[in-house]
Amino acid sequence: MRSGAAWLACAAQEEVDEFLGSLGDNALAALPWLFEFWALPHQLPPEGDWKSWVIMGGRGAGKTRAGAEWVRMQVEGATPDAPGRARRLALVSETFDQARDVMVFGESGILACSPPDRRPVWEAGRRRLVWANGATAQVYSAHEPEALRGPQFDAAWVDELAKWKKAEETWDMLQFALRLGEHPQQVVTTTPKNVPVLKRILGNASTVTTHAPTDANRAYLAESFLAEVEARYAGTRLGRQELEGLLLEDVDGALWTTSMLERCRVDAAPTLSRMVVAVDPAVTGGAGADECGIVVAGVVAEGPVTDWRAYVLEDASVRGGPSDWARAAIQAMERHGGERLVAEVNQGGDLVESVLRQIDPLVPFRALRAGRGKGLRAEPVAALYEQGRVHHLRGLGILEDQMCRMTVAGYGGKGSPDRLDALVWAIHELMIEPAAHYTRPAVRAL
């Protein structure tokens, strides 16, 4: 669905002139305040009988504007004095200052979004907004959840829930207070984070969601801001959360965490001593088949083996039949100048090498067999990350998602961690096997 603003931006000048010329003076004056005309799709309330609307998006995606405009939709009637759908609202942020500065007085806050004849009055002493039709919006801090015990509301706007320190308690108190009117509703505007309360809300049958990355609101953001954050965070796990607005889950007991992976980030790899492409093959193809994990990594093998450093260069994983992943793996070798292709053959056996050699009969290939479970096999690789001896280039976000779901007991995500398996094989080939060779004690002949 395209907004009116998007249509104006794309329309010919004659069409724009014709449209604006068709509006009367009142309609033309009201046009800047008609949010339905200017809004992006993720900023408009979904249809249906929902209780909670969660707007998840990247930084600057327009979440605050959507929340403020939804409040307007609830309190405003046909005229400034006419009642709206809601009369008593709660505005809840992490602190009173943030609620006032962002939700009320912010550039995308309620006062900035309201036309002059509908603009509410801010009563600083009572921490509330008051509209001409008698509607009120009371500000609350998530640091004081007990303040929500007693009041009652027919609507609420909750901002940046995922970063609240007392999110569970505050959210629960708000649910008890949201009891006025025929169908009380609430909007949550937040950059997603892996916190229990947000996951619980998203799992409710009465919850609807809309989502957008930062880039969706590009027209209203400074180009310098976009250039800076995209250059620094695009292609990283943190960027997937903060720019793409995706909810990324770190499983309890995971061998890797988001913070660990961000510490290992580099912009470029140095000259590498050796480079391999590791493959975790998908023996069967089709739409329902697992992906084939294909990871390119290299090592700087200078000095003692304990000083070696590995660099993960690319996640070239694909979904498809055997010839598809074989071709993708060999192409990855050619792109990076890899010395060897290694692949797990537990399931495919000789078929894996046979398929690869159909594409390139001379491909340098080594078959690997897993003797332990995925979690145990991944544990020594995770230890190298903890020591700061493995580094990531950008563009590995989906691989990193799988890493943050792997525990010693097994994988905590959906499906198979094919990308992670390929990574583990690559680091074993580059770092762990050579270390075992150099440190293995000599056996005296009998």
C-alpha positions as CSV (number, residue, x, y, z in Angstrom):
1,M,0.0,0.0,0.0
2,R,1.4,3.4,-1.0
3,S,0.8,6.5,1.1
4,G,-0.5,9.8,-0.3
5,A,3.0,11.3,0.3
6,A,4.6,8.5,-1.8
7,W,2.1,9.2,-4.6
8,L,2.8,12.9,-4.5
9,A,6.6,12.2,-4.7
10,C,6.1,10.0,-7.8
11,A,3.4,11.9,-9.5
12,A,4.0,14.3,-12.4
13,Q,3.9,18.0,-11.6
14,E,0.7,18.4,-13.5
15,E,-1.0,15.7,-11.4
16,V,0.3,17.3,-8.2
17,D,-1.0,20.7,-9.3
18,E,-4.4,19.2,-10.3
19,F,-4.7,17.4,-6.9
20,L,-3.9,20.4,-4.8
21,G,-6.0,22.7,-7.0
22,S,-9.0,20.4,-6.4
23,L,-8.9,21.0,-2.6
24,G,-10.8,23.7,-0.9
25,D,-9.2,26.2,1.5
26,N,-10.2,24.1,4.6
27,A,-9.1,20.8,3.1
28,L,-5.8,22.4,2.0
29,A,-5.2,23.7,5.5
30,A,-6.0,20.4,7.0
31,L,-3.9,18.3,4.7
32,P,-0.6,18.6,6.7
33,W,-2.4,17.2,9.7
34,L,-4.0,14.2,8.0
35,F,-1.7,11.5,9.1
36,E,-3.5,8.8,7.1
37,F,-2.4,10.6,3.9
38,W,1.3,10.9,4.9
39,A,1.8,7.7,6.9
40,L,3.9,4.8,5.9
41,P,2.1,1.4,6.0
42,H,3.8,0.3,9.2
43,Q,2.5,3.5,11.0
44,L,-1.2,2.8,10.5
45,P,-3.2,0.6,12.9
46,P,-3.9,-2.9,11.6
47,E,-7.5,-3.9,11.1
48,G,-9.2,-6.3,13.5
49,D,-10.2,-6.7,17.1
50,W,-6.8,-6.4,18.7
51,K,-5.8,-5.5,22.2
52,S,-2.1,-4.7,21.7
53,W,-0.5,-3.2,18.7
54,V,3.3,-3.6,18.7
55,I,5.2,-1.3,16.3
56,M,8.7,-2.7,16.0
57,G,11.3,-0.9,13.9
58,G,14.8,0.3,13.6
59,R,16.1,3.6,14.9
60,G,14.3,6.5,13.2
61,A,11.8,4.3,11.5
62,G,8.9,6.5,12.6
63,K,7.7,4.6,15.7
64,T,7.2,7.6,17.9
65,R,5.2,9.5,15.2
66,A,3.0,6.5,14.8
67,G,2.3,6.3,18.6
68,A,1.6,10.0,18.9
69,E,-0.8,9.9,15.9
70,W,-2.6,6.9,17.3
71,V,-3.2,8.9,20.5
72,R,-4.7,11.7,18.4
73,M,-7.0,9.1,16.7
74,Q,-8.2,8.0,20.1
75,V,-8.9,11.3,21.8
76,E,-10.0,13.6,19.0
77,G,-13.6,13.9,17.9
78,A,-15.3,15.5,14.8
79,T,-14.7,18.9,16.4
80,P,-12.3,20.1,19.0
81,D,-15.0,19.9,21.7
82,A,-16.5,16.6,20.5
83,P,-15.5,13.4,22.5
84,G,-13.3,10.8,20.9
85,R,-13.1,7.1,21.4
86,A,-10.9,7.4,24.5
87,R,-11.0,9.9,27.4
88,R,-8.4,8.6,29.8
89,L,-5.0,7.5,28.5
90,A,-1.7,6.4,30.0
91,L,1.6,7.4,28.5
92,V,4.3,5.1,29.8
93,S,8.1,5.5,29.2
94,E,11.2,4.4,31.1
95,T,11.3,7.7,33.0
96,F,9.2,10.8,33.5
97,D,11.7,12.9,31.6
98,Q,11.8,10.6,28.6
99,A,8.0,10.5,28.5
100,R,7.8,14.3,28.6
101,D,10.7,14.9,26.2
102,V,9.9,12.3,23.6
103,M,6.2,11.4,23.8
104,V,4.8,14.8,24.7
105,F,7.3,17.5,23.5
106,G,9.4,15.5,21.1
107,E,9.7,16.4,17.4
108,S,7.4,13.5,16.7
109,G,5.5,13.8,20.0
110,I,1.9,14.5,20.6
111,L,2.1,18.3,20.7
112,A,4.1,18.5,17.5
113,C,1.6,16.3,15.7
114,S,-1.5,18.1,16.8
115,P,-3.1,20.9,14.7
116,P,-3.4,24.2,16.5
117,D,-7.2,23.9,17.2
118,R,-6.7,20.3,18.7
119,R,-3.5,20.8,20.6
120,P,-3.8,19.7,24.2
121,V,-2.4,21.7,27.2
122,W,0.5,20.3,29.2
123,E,-0.1,20.6,33.0
124,A,3.5,20.2,34.3
125,G,2.5,19.9,37.9
126,R,0.1,17.0,37.3
127,R,2.3,15.5,34.5
128,R,-0.6,15.2,32.1
129,L,-2.1,16.5,28.8
130,V,-5.6,17.9,28.7
131,W,-7.6,18.2,25.5
132,A,-10.5,20.7,25.0
133,N,-13.0,17.8,24.9
134,G,-12.0,16.7,28.4
135,A,-9.7,13.8,27.4
136,T,-6.5,13.4,29.5
137,A,-3.2,11.6,29.0
138,Q,-1.3,10.9,32.2
139,V,2.5,10.3,32.1
140,Y,4.0,7.4,34.0
141,S,7.5,6.1,34.7
142,A,8.4,2.5,34.3
143,H,10.7,2.9,37.3
144,E,7.5,3.2,39.5
145,P,5.1,0.4,38.4
146,E,3.1,0.8,41.6
147,A,1.9,4.2,40.4
148,L,-0.3,2.3,38.0
149,R,-2.1,0.6,40.8
150,G,-5.4,2.5,41.3
151,P,-5.8,4.6,38.1
152,Q,-7.8,3.2,35.2
153,F,-7.7,3.9,31.5
154,D,-9.4,3.1,28.1
155,A,-6.1,3.4,26.1
156,A,-2.4,3.5,26.6
157,W,0.8,4.3,24.6
158,V,3.9,2.5,25.8
159,D,7.3,3.6,24.4
160,E,10.6,1.7,24.2
161,L,9.3,-1.1,26.4
162,A,12.2,-3.4,25.6
163,K,14.7,-1.3,27.5
164,W,12.8,-0.8,30.7
165,K,14.5,-2.1,33.9
166,K,11.1,-3.1,35.5
167,A,9.3,-4.0,32.3
168,E,7.5,-7.1,33.6
169,E,6.1,-5.3,36.7
170,T,5.1,-2.1,34.9
171,W,3.4,-4.0,32.0
172,D,1.4,-6.1,34.4
173,M,0.2,-3.1,36.4
174,L,-0.8,-1.4,33.2
175,Q,-2.9,-4.4,32.1
176,F,-4.9,-4.3,35.3
177,A,-5.5,-0.5,34.9
178,L,-6.6,-0.8,31.2
179,R,-10.2,-1.5,32.0
180,L,-12.4,1.4,30.9
181,G,-14.6,1.5,27.8
182,E,-16.0,-1.2,25.5
183,H,-12.6,-2.3,24.1
184,P,-9.5,-0.7,25.7
185,Q,-6.4,-0.9,23.5
186,Q,-2.7,-0.1,23.8
187,V,0.2,0.6,21.4
188,V,3.8,-0.4,22.1
189,T,6.5,1.4,20.1
190,T,9.9,-0.1,20.6
191,T,13.2,-1.2,19.0
192,P,13.1,-4.9,19.6
193,K,15.4,-6.5,22.2
194,N,15.5,-10.1,23.5
195,V,13.5,-9.5,26.7
196,P,10.9,-11.9,28.1
197,V,8.1,-9.3,28.4
198,L,8.2,-8.4,24.7
199,K,8.3,-12.0,23.6
200,R,5.3,-12.7,25.9
201,I,3.3,-9.8,24.4
202,L,4.2,-10.9,20.8
203,G,3.0,-14.4,21.7
204,N,-0.5,-13.2,22.7
205,A,-3.3,-14.0,20.3
206,S,-4.7,-10.5,20.8
207,T,-1.5,-8.8,19.7
208,V,-0.9,-7.5,16.2
209,T,2.4,-6.2,14.9
210,T,3.8,-3.9,12.2
211,H,7.5,-3.6,11.4
212,A,9.9,-1.5,9.4
213,P,13.6,-0.9,9.1
214,T,15.2,2.5,9.6
215,D,15.5,2.8,5.8
216,A,11.7,2.9,5.4
217,N,11.7,6.4,6.8
218,R,14.7,7.6,4.8
219,A,12.9,10.6,3.4
220,Y,12.6,12.1,7.0
221,L,16.1,11.3,8.2
222,A,19.4,13.1,7.7
223,E,21.6,11.5,5.0
224,S,24.6,11.9,7.2
225,F,22.9,9.9,10.0
226,L,22.0,7.1,7.6
227,A,25.5,7.0,6.0
228,E,27.1,6.8,9.4
229,V,25.0,4.1,11.0
230,E,24.9,2.0,7.8
231,A,28.6,2.2,7.4
232,R,29.2,1.2,11.0
233,Y,26.4,-1.3,11.7
234,A,25.0,-2.6,8.4
235,G,25.7,-6.4,8.1
236,T,26.1,-6.9,11.8
237,R,24.0,-8.6,14.4
238,L,23.5,-5.3,16.2
239,G,22.5,-3.7,13.0
240,R,19.9,-6.3,12.4
241,Q,18.3,-5.2,15.7
242,E,18.9,-1.5,15.7
243,L,18.5,-0.8,11.9
244,E,16.4,-3.6,10.6
245,G,14.2,-3.7,13.7
246,L,14.4,-7.5,14.0
247,L,13.9,-9.3,17.3
248,L,17.0,-11.4,17.8
249,E,17.0,-14.0,20.5
250,D,20.1,-15.1,22.6
251,V,19.3,-18.5,24.1
252,D,20.1,-19.0,27.7
253,G,23.5,-20.8,28.0
254,A,24.4,-20.0,24.4
255,L,28.1,-20.4,23.5
256,W,28.1,-17.0,21.7
257,T,26.4,-13.8,22.7
258,T,25.7,-10.6,20.7
259,S,28.2,-8.6,22.8
260,M,30.9,-11.3,22.1
261,L,30.3,-11.1,18.4
262,E,30.4,-7.3,18.3
263,R,33.8,-7.4,20.0
264,C,35.2,-9.6,17.3
265,R,34.0,-7.3,14.4
266,V,36.6,-6.0,11.9
267,D,36.2,-3.9,8.8
268,A,38.7,-5.9,6.7
269,A,41.0,-8.9,7.0
270,P,44.8,-8.8,6.7
271,T,46.8,-10.8,4.3
272,L,45.9,-14.4,5.1
273,S,48.2,-17.4,5.3
274,R,45.5,-19.9,4.3
275,M,41.9,-19.8,3.3
276,V,39.2,-22.6,3.2
277,V,35.6,-22.9,2.2
278,A,33.6,-25.2,4.6
279,V,30.4,-26.8,3.6
280,D,27.6,-28.4,5.6
281,P,25.8,-30.1,2.7
282,A,22.0,-30.4,2.3
283,V,21.8,-33.8,0.7
284,T,18.2,-33.3,-0.5
285,G,16.8,-30.2,-2.3
286,G,13.4,-28.6,-2.7
287,A,11.5,-25.9,-1.0
288,G,11.3,-27.6,2.3
289,A,14.9,-28.7,2.5
290,D,17.5,-27.3,4.9
291,E,19.9,-24.8,3.7
292,C,23.4,-25.8,2.8
293,G,25.8,-23.9,5.0
294,I,28.8,-22.5,3.1
295,V,31.3,-20.4,5.0
296,V,34.6,-18.8,3.8
297,A,37.3,-18.3,6.4
298,G,41.0,-17.7,6.6
299,V,43.8,-17.7,9.1
300,V,46.9,-15.6,9.8
301,A,49.3,-18.4,10.8
302,E,52.3,-16.5,12.0
303,G,54.4,-17.3,15.1
304,P,53.3,-19.9,17.6
305,V,50.0,-21.6,16.9
306,T,48.5,-19.9,20.0
307,D,49.0,-16.5,18.2
308,W,47.1,-17.5,15.1
309,R,44.0,-15.5,14.2
310,A,41.1,-16.6,12.1
311,Y,38.8,-14.3,10.0
312,V,35.3,-15.3,8.8
313,L,35.0,-13.6,5.4
314,E,31.6,-14.6,3.9
315,D,28.5,-16.6,4.5
316,A,27.6,-18.0,1.1
317,S,24.9,-20.4,2.2
318,V,22.2,-21.4,-0.3
319,R,19.0,-23.4,-0.4
320,G,18.6,-25.8,-3.3
321,G,19.6,-29.2,-4.7
322,P,23.1,-30.7,-4.6
323,S,24.3,-29.1,-7.8
324,D,23.2,-25.7,-6.5
325,W,25.2,-25.8,-3.3
326,A,28.2,-27.5,-5.0
327,R,28.3,-24.7,-7.6
328,A,27.9,-22.0,-4.9
329,A,30.7,-23.5,-2.8
330,I,33.1,-23.7,-5.7
331,Q,32.3,-20.2,-6.8
332,A,33.0,-19.0,-3.2
333,M,36.5,-20.6,-3.5
334,E,37.1,-18.8,-6.8
335,R,36.0,-15.5,-5.4
336,H,38.3,-15.7,-2.4
337,G,41.2,-17.8,-3.7
338,G,40.6,-20.6,-1.2
339,E,43.1,-23.4,-1.0
340,R,40.7,-26.2,0.0
341,L,37.1,-27.1,0.3
342,V,36.1,-29.1,3.3
343,A,32.7,-30.7,3.9
344,E,30.9,-32.9,6.4
345,V,30.1,-36.3,4.8
346,N,28.2,-38.0,7.7
347,Q,24.9,-38.0,5.8
348,G,26.0,-37.7,2.1
349,G,29.0,-40.0,2.2
350,D,30.8,-40.3,-1.2
351,L,27.9,-38.4,-2.8
352,V,29.2,-35.1,-1.5
353,E,32.6,-35.4,-3.2
354,S,30.9,-36.9,-6.3
355,V,28.6,-33.9,-6.6
356,L,31.5,-31.4,-6.2
357,R,33.7,-33.1,-8.7
358,Q,30.8,-33.0,-11.3
359,I,31.2,-29.2,-11.1
360,D,35.0,-29.1,-10.8
361,P,36.9,-32.4,-11.2
362,L,40.1,-30.9,-9.8
363,V,38.6,-29.1,-6.7
364,P,40.9,-29.7,-3.7
365,F,38.6,-31.4,-1.3
366,R,38.8,-33.0,2.2
367,A,36.0,-35.0,3.7
368,L,35.2,-34.5,7.4
369,R,33.2,-36.8,9.7
370,A,31.6,-35.7,12.9
371,G,32.2,-37.9,15.8
372,R,30.5,-35.7,18.4
373,G,27.2,-33.7,18.7
374,K,26.9,-30.2,17.3
375,G,27.1,-28.5,20.7
376,L,30.3,-30.3,21.8
377,R,31.9,-29.8,18.4
378,A,31.1,-26.1,18.6
379,E,32.4,-25.6,22.2
380,P,36.2,-25.4,21.4
381,V,35.4,-23.0,18.5
382,A,33.5,-20.7,20.9
383,A,36.5,-20.8,23.3
384,L,38.6,-19.3,20.5
385,Y,36.1,-16.5,20.2
386,E,36.3,-15.9,23.9
387,Q,40.0,-15.6,23.6
388,G,39.6,-12.9,20.8
389,R,41.3,-15.2,18.2
390,V,38.4,-15.2,15.7
391,H,37.2,-12.1,13.9
392,H,34.1,-11.4,11.7
393,L,33.7,-9.2,8.7
394,R,30.3,-7.6,8.2
395,G,27.4,-9.3,6.4
396,L,27.2,-12.4,8.7
397,G,24.0,-11.5,10.5
398,I,22.1,-14.7,9.8
399,L,25.0,-16.9,10.7
400,E,25.5,-14.9,13.9
401,D,21.8,-15.5,14.8
402,Q,22.4,-19.2,14.7
403,M,25.5,-18.9,16.8
404,C,23.6,-17.1,19.6
405,R,21.2,-20.1,19.7
406,M,23.8,-22.8,20.1
407,T,24.4,-24.4,23.5
408,V,26.6,-27.3,24.6
409,A,23.3,-29.3,24.9
410,G,22.3,-28.5,21.3
411,Y,20.7,-26.0,19.1
412,G,17.9,-23.8,20.6
413,G,16.5,-22.4,17.3
414,K,14.3,-23.7,14.6
415,G,15.5,-26.0,11.9
416,S,19.1,-27.0,11.6
417,P,22.1,-24.6,12.2
418,D,23.7,-25.3,8.8
419,R,25.6,-22.0,8.6
420,L,27.0,-22.5,12.1
421,D,28.0,-26.1,11.3
422,A,30.0,-24.9,8.3
423,L,31.6,-22.2,10.4
424,V,32.7,-24.8,13.0
425,W,34.2,-27.0,10.3
426,A,36.1,-24.0,8.9
427,I,37.6,-23.0,12.3
428,H,38.4,-26.7,13.1
429,E,40.3,-26.9,9.8
430,L,42.2,-23.6,10.2
431,M,42.8,-23.5,13.9
432,I,41.9,-26.5,16.0
433,E,43.4,-29.3,13.8
434,P,46.7,-27.5,13.4
435,A,46.9,-26.8,17.1
436,A,46.3,-30.5,17.9
437,H,49.1,-31.4,15.4
438,Y,51.6,-29.0,16.9
439,T,50.8,-29.9,20.6
440,R,50.3,-33.7,20.2
441,P,53.0,-35.5,22.3
442,A,55.4,-37.7,20.4
443,V,54.9,-41.4,20.7
444,R,58.0,-43.4,21.4
445,A,58.5,-46.5,19.3
446,L,58.4,-49.8,21.2
